[in-house]
Amino acid sequence: MTYDAIVIGAGAAALFFGALNKDKLNILMLERNDRVGKKLLTTGNGRCNYTNTKLDENPYNDADFTSYIINKYGYKSIEYKFKSMGIYPYIEEDRVYPMSLQASSVLDVLRYENERNNVTIKTDVFVKSFNKDGDLFVLKDQNSNIYKAKSLVVACGGSAMPKFGSDGNLFNQIKKLGMKINETKPALVPYECDYKYLKHLDGLRLKAKLSLIKDNKIITYNIDDVLFTSYGLSGPTVFQLSRYIKGKESDYKFSIDIFYTLSESELYTLLSDRRREIGYKKLDDFFIGFLHKRLIVPIIDKLNISKDILARDLSDAQLHTLVKILKEFELKIIKNKGYGIGQISLGGVNTKEINTKTMESKKLKGLYFIGEVIDIDGPCGGYNLSFAWMSAMAAYDDIVLRWKA
């Protein structure tokens, strides 16, 4: 049997592609896991932040590549498509979730639409090889079964979640078709850091400004929650900054501005007034009500003085040093926590190999790439799932045009 299109993978991008099939193309979806959409269930902390009301190309690593599909298939198209399937938006600031606040709702609806559109989904099928023979793509699975199609849509994800099947195993096959693959690495990922008080700080969450430092220069920063762990740092700020760490990770540091709403002079004035008013207290008591209790010992340690001295005995110079510590609380990076922990992977099929309007390979007619398999990444906040939906819409529309021709 020859299919109109075969889709490799049954994650977010693939399932959305199938959900679009109102034209009733003969589509086969091949998934290596025992069930579809496993990774989708983990998105948005299980709530599925599926798009963003302020969606635009600038936060993506390749704005030129994403510009066209965002203009054509941006937030309004995504909202409309999901509403037509029964997923109504619940908006927190600019982040969009299903009203149920359950990722499983999105998965259930996508599965229903694929079934309604007569998309054939086969699980436990591991595609071992694929190539083009004349006008058809020929695929072979782990049991030597052969599948043929006029179009091939690669939606196998990147390398971010090996336990869910996104382990980059098909990149070598893609290379054999003449496509360039950019090296992958984990992103939106926590980091191990070198700091002696990590176990003491484990579980502490702060709203702070986190900066990424290299060669004593700020690369970028983000303001949101910073989570201390027993091994280092995690949380939304760390995830956002992880996309900017290139090359040797130990060349970078994180710098936490604990009092980001105050300037250095404002913080100095506040501490100076506090010293005058309650300077009779020992230093560890002086900070109670001003700092989270678990930060007190690490801050005093960085100040390199005894916790038993009276606050009034702090010199102006020491007060300035304290301000510097509170505004630039630094931790040296060791390494990221790796695939399986990171939400996405950087790298994948080079965007120069792909038509920006259709997601079709420039080298091989009928070969399409959608979702995370492409070297496109965005920040937290619905950007990466939005790209999955938009790239699926672009590929589907192009395949339908050819099918109708």
Disulfide bonds with the S-S distance in Angstrom:
none
